[in-house]
Amino acid sequence: MSDKKGIIIAGGIIGIISVLLVYFGNPANMGFCIACFLRDIAGGIGLHRADVVQYIRPEIIGLVLGAFFISLKNKEFQTRGGSSPATRFMLGMAVVIGALMFLGCPLRMMLRLAGGDLNALFGIAGFVAGIYVGVIFLNKGFSLKRSYNLSKAEGYIFPAVNVGLLILLVAAPAFIFFSEKGPGSMAAPIAISLIAGLIVGALGQKTRLCMVGGTRDMILFKDSYLLLGFISIIVFSFIGNLIFGFFNLGFEGQPVAHTDALWNFLGMAVVGWGSVLLGGCPFRQLILSGEGNTDSVITVMGMIVGAAIAHNFGLASSAAGATSNGKIAVIICFIFLGAVSYLNSEGLSKAKNNLSKASN
């Protein structure tokens, strides 16, 4: 599926599946949302106590295992890691905090737009702006340094963890939390969600679909391959929403969304910038984690912890809008992203050293 036709078809399938998941019970405009679903999983295993968002989402499990199985089948499974793990963990936290300010990852941003939520336009603008800033630092030599080949056993750990989560979901022991109200209580049947995740995970692995990569590649290389994928997601999910009567055009009264344009913009700017530094959006990080990339596993772990922190400390937005704590957290994320970008950009470091030598 290296051609543009393949990624358009894949995007169409993902868009249709996303709408069907809503039809079968997922929250509106949330057939998939990596940030929201990782937040739900964090709540499901007790990392936060926001009782409206606690559920081990089988879609996430399916994404990881779908990528895992297809990469094994195609002999593309390769265990690598060791590239600035602490920085990647913190970047994962920053990205999910930005996403929970907006109330959605880049994938849900597209699904919200396809459902008629015009607040997503401010998110898209911020997302593109953040990617553009990240690209500036890529052009200055930004790098989180090389990764290293590891034993295959390392790559099997995260898929195995997801199998464990699936067992916990089905067994439902007393120490696992399930929301009885709110978005966490709204879910398609486990089997349908898992199958949907497996299909989308396999498609993501085959096409290298990435919401950040599409915009980044257009800016850097004028390459529209990845961009066509998420345009296809928007178009086909829009059609699906029209067919099922889910489409609701406007700013007000949108599901799991708020109308604070500035913080929608800034939240997704953090996501765009941070994802460029990481080398992929939250969706792409999950797919890579299934392929044996332990750097992406570290990033996903950071996202889960970041999501838990966002709800434990009142950083996540709600339908009422952004919180004061959340606004402060997003500003801190910008400062952190700036520091990481500067300190890991070879071109800027050389310029600083040359300036220092000249002054001496």
C-alpha positions in Angstrom: 0.0 0.0 0.0 2.7 2.5 -0.9 0.7 4.3 -3.5 -1.8 7.1 -2.9 -4.8 5.0 -3.8 -3.9 2.6 -1.0 -3.8 5.3 1.7 -7.0 6.9 0.4 -8.8 3.5 0.7 -7.3 2.9 4.1 -8.4 6.4 5.3 -11.9 5.7 4.0 -12.1 2.4 5.9 -10.9 4.1 9.1 -13.5 6.9 8.6 -16.3 4.5 8.1 -15.3 2.3 11.1 -15.1 5.4 13.3 -18.7 6.3 12.5 -19.8 2.7 13.0 -18.2 2.6 16.5 -20.3 5.6 17.4 -23.4 3.9 16.0 -22.6 0.8 18.2 -22.2 2.9 21.4 -19.0 5.0 21.5 -19.4 8.8 22.4 -20.4 11.0 19.5 -17.5 12.1 17.3 -15.3 9.7 19.2 -15.1 6.5 17.2 -11.4 6.8 17.9 -9.5 9.2 20.1 -6.0 8.1 21.3 -5.7 10.7 24.0 -9.2 10.1 25.3 -9.0 6.4 25.2 -5.6 6.3 27.0 -7.1 8.6 29.6 -10.0 6.1 30.0 -7.5 3.2 30.4 -5.6 5.2 33.0 -8.9 5.6 34.9 -9.8 2.0 34.3 -6.7 0.8 36.1 -7.0 3.3 38.9 -4.4 5.9 38.0 -7.1 8.6 38.3 -10.5 8.9 40.0 -12.5 10.8 37.5 -15.4 8.4 37.5 -16.9 9.5 34.2 -13.8 8.5 32.2 -12.8 5.0 33.4 -12.8 2.1 31.0 -10.2 -0.1 29.4 -10.8 0.7 25.8 -10.5 -2.4 23.5 -9.9 -0.1 20.5 -6.4 0.8 21.9 -5.6 -2.9 22.5 -6.7 -3.7 19.0 -4.5 -0.9 17.5 -1.4 -2.3 19.1 -2.1 -5.9 18.4 -3.2 -5.2 14.8 0.1 -3.5 14.2 1.9 -6.2 16.0 0.4 -9.1 14.0 0.7 -7.4 10.6 4.3 -6.4 11.2 5.2 -10.0 12.2 3.4 -11.3 9.1 5.3 -8.9 6.8 8.6 -9.4 8.6 8.7 -5.7 9.6 8.7 -6.3 13.3 12.0 -4.8 14.6 12.8 -4.1 18.2 14.6 -0.8 18.7 14.9 1.8 21.4 17.2 3.8 23.7 16.7 7.2 22.0 16.3 9.8 24.8 13.8 7.8 26.8 13.3 10.4 29.6 12.7 13.2 27.0 10.2 11.0 25.1 8.3 10.2 28.2 8.0 13.9 29.1 7.0 14.8 25.5 4.3 12.1 25.7 3.0 13.8 28.8 3.0 17.2 27.2 1.3 16.0 24.0 -1.6 14.4 26.0 -2.0 17.4 28.2 -2.4 19.6 25.1 -4.8 17.1 23.6 -7.0 17.1 26.8 -7.0 20.9 26.7 -8.7 20.5 23.2 -10.5 17.3 24.2 -9.2 15.1 21.4 -6.1 13.8 19.6 -5.4 14.7 16.0 -7.5 11.8 14.8 -10.5 12.9 16.9 -10.0 16.4 15.7 -10.6 15.2 12.2 -13.6 13.1 13.3 -15.0 16.2 15.2 -14.8 18.2 12.0 -16.5 15.5 10.0 -19.3 15.5 12.5 -19.9 19.2 12.1 -18.0 20.5 15.1 -16.6 23.8 13.9 -14.5 24.2 17.1 -12.2 21.7 15.4 -11.1 24.4 12.9 -9.3 26.2 15.7 -7.7 23.0 16.7 -6.6 22.3 13.2 -5.1 25.8 12.9 -3.2 25.3 16.2 -2.1 21.9 15.1 -0.6 23.1 11.8 1.0 26.1 13.6 2.7 23.7 16.1 3.9 21.4 13.3 5.4 24.4 11.5 7.3 25.4 14.6 8.5 21.8 15.0 9.6 21.8 11.4 11.7 24.9 12.0 13.7 23.0 14.6 14.0 19.9 12.3 15.6 22.2 9.8 18.0 23.4 12.5 19.1 19.8 13.1 16.8 18.7 15.9 17.3 15.1 16.9 16.6 12.9 19.9 19.6 10.8 18.8 19.8 7.3 17.4 18.0 4.2 18.7 19.6 0.8 19.0 18.7 -2.7 18.1 17.3 -4.7 21.1 16.3 -8.3 21.7 13.0 -9.3 20.3 11.8 -10.1 23.8 11.8 -6.3 24.5 9.4 -5.7 21.6 7.0 -8.4 22.7 6.4 -6.9 26.2 4.0 -4.1 25.2 1.8 -6.3 23.0 1.7 -8.8 25.9 0.7 -6.0 28.3 -2.2 -5.2 26.0 -3.3 -8.9 26.0 -3.2 -8.6 29.8 -5.4 -5.5 29.6 -7.9 -7.4 27.4 -8.1 -10.2 30.0 -8.7 -7.6 32.8 -11.4 -6.0 30.7 -13.3 -9.2 30.0 -12.8 -10.7 33.5 -13.7 -7.3 35.2 -12.2 -8.0 38.6 -13.2 -5.7 41.5 -10.0 -3.6 41.3 -10.7 -2.5 37.7 -12.9 0.6 37.3 -15.8 1.1 34.9 -17.7 4.4 34.5 -21.4 4.2 35.1 -22.0 7.6 33.5 -20.3 10.1 31.2 -18.1 9.3 28.1 -16.4 6.3 29.9 -19.7 4.5 30.1 -20.4 4.9 26.4 -18.8 2.1 24.5 -19.4 -0.3 21.6 -19.5 -4.0 22.5 -16.0 -5.3 23.4 -15.8 -7.7 20.4 -16.8 -4.9 17.9 -14.3 -2.4 19.4 -11.5 -4.9 19.4 -12.1 -6.0 15.8 -12.3 -2.4 14.7 -9.0 -1.7 16.5 -7.3 -4.7 14.9 -8.4 -3.6 11.4 -7.3 0.1 11.9 -4.0 -1.0 13.6 -3.2 -3.2 10.6 -4.1 -0.4 8.1 -2.0 2.1 10.1 1.0 -0.2 10.1 0.7 -0.9 6.3 0.2 2.7 5.2 2.4 4.5 7.9 -0.6 6.8 8.4 0.3 9.8 10.7 -1.7 12.9 11.2 1.4 14.9 11.9 3.5 13.3 9.2 1.0 14.4 6.5 1.4 18.2 7.3 5.1 17.9 8.0 5.9 16.1 4.7 3.9 18.7 2.8 5.9 21.5 4.4 9.3 19.8 4.0 9.0 17.8 0.8 5.7 18.8 -0.9 4.6 15.2 -0.5 0.9 14.7 -0.1 0.9 10.9 0.5 0.1 10.9 4.2 -2.0 14.1 4.0 -4.4 12.2 1.6 -4.9 9.6 4.3 -6.5 11.9 6.8 -8.4 13.9 4.2 -9.9 10.6 3.3 -10.8 10.0 6.9 -12.7 13.3 7.1 -14.5 12.8 3.8 -15.7 9.2 4.6 -16.6 9.8 8.2 -18.5 13.0 7.0 -20.5 10.8 4.6 -21.1 8.2 7.3 -22.3 10.9 9.8 -24.8 12.2 7.2 -26.1 8.6 6.5 -26.6 7.9 10.2 -27.9 11.4 11.1 -25.0 12.2 13.4 -23.9 15.4 11.6 -24.5 18.5 13.6 -23.0 21.7 12.2 -22.0 24.5 14.6 -19.9 25.6 17.5 -22.4 25.2 20.4 -23.7 22.0 21.9 -21.0 19.7 20.4 -20.4 16.4 22.2 -17.3 16.3 24.5 -16.1 19.7 23.3 -15.9 23.3 24.4 -16.0 26.6 22.5 -12.9 28.4 23.9 -11.2 29.0 20.5 -7.9 30.3 22.0 -7.3 27.3 24.1 -8.4 24.9 21.5 -5.8 26.5 19.3 -3.0 26.4 21.9 -3.8 22.9 23.1 -3.4 21.5 19.6 -0.4 23.6 18.9 1.3 21.7 21.8 0.2 18.4 20.2 1.5 19.4 16.8 4.9 20.7 18.0 5.4 17.8 20.5 4.5 15.2 17.9 6.9 16.5 15.4 9.7 16.2 18.0 8.6 12.7 18.7 8.4 11.7 15.0 4.7 10.9 14.9 1.3 11.7 16.3 -0.3 9.7 19.2 -1.9 7.3 16.7 1.5 6.7 15.0 3.2 6.1 18.4 0.7 3.4 19.2 1.3 1.7 15.8 5.1 1.9 16.3 4.8 0.4 19.8 3.1 -2.6 18.2 6.0 -2.9 15.7 8.6 -3.3 18.5 9.6 0.3 18.8 10.3 0.7 22.6 10.9 4.5 22.2 7.2 4.7 21.2 6.3 2.5 24.1 8.0 5.0 26.5 6.0 7.8 24.7 2.7 5.9 25.2 3.5 5.4 28.9 4.2 9.1 29.2 0.8 9.8 27.6 -1.0 7.5 30.0 0.7 9.1 33.0 0.1 12.6 31.6 -3.6 11.7 31.1 -3.8 10.6 34.7 -2.1 13.8 35.9 -4.4 15.9 33.8 -7.4 14.5 35.7 -5.9 14.2 39.1 -4.8 17.9 39.0 -7.7 19.4 37.1 -5.8 20.1 33.9 -8.3 18.5 31.4 -11.0 20.7 29.9 -14.7 19.9 29.9 -17.8 21.1 28.1 -17.6 24.2 30.3 -14.2 25.1 28.9 -10.6 25.2 29.8 -9.6 25.2 33.5 -7.1 27.6 35.1 -4.8 24.8 36.0 -5.0 23.5 32.4 -4.1 26.9 31.0 -1.0 27.1 33.2 -0.1 23.5 32.3 -0.2 24.3 28.5 2.0 27.3 29.0 4.5 25.1 30.9 4.3 22.6 28.0 5.3 25.4 25.6 8.3 26.3 27.7 9.3 22.7 27.9 8.9 22.1 24.2 11.0 25.2 23.5 13.8 24.0 25.8 13.8 20.5 24.3 13.8 21.8 20.8 16.7 24.2 21.4 18.9 21.9 23.4 18.5 19.1 20.9 19.0 21.1 17.7 22.6 20.7 16.4 22.5 23.8 14.2 21.5 26.1 17.1 24.1 24.5 19.4 26.9 25.1 16.8 25.8 28.7 16.3 25.9 29.2 20.1 29.4 27.7 20.3 30.6 29.8 17.4 29.2 32.9 19.0 30.9 32.0 22.3 34.3 31.5 20.5 34.0 34.8 18.7 33.3 36.6 21.9 36.4 35.1 23.5 
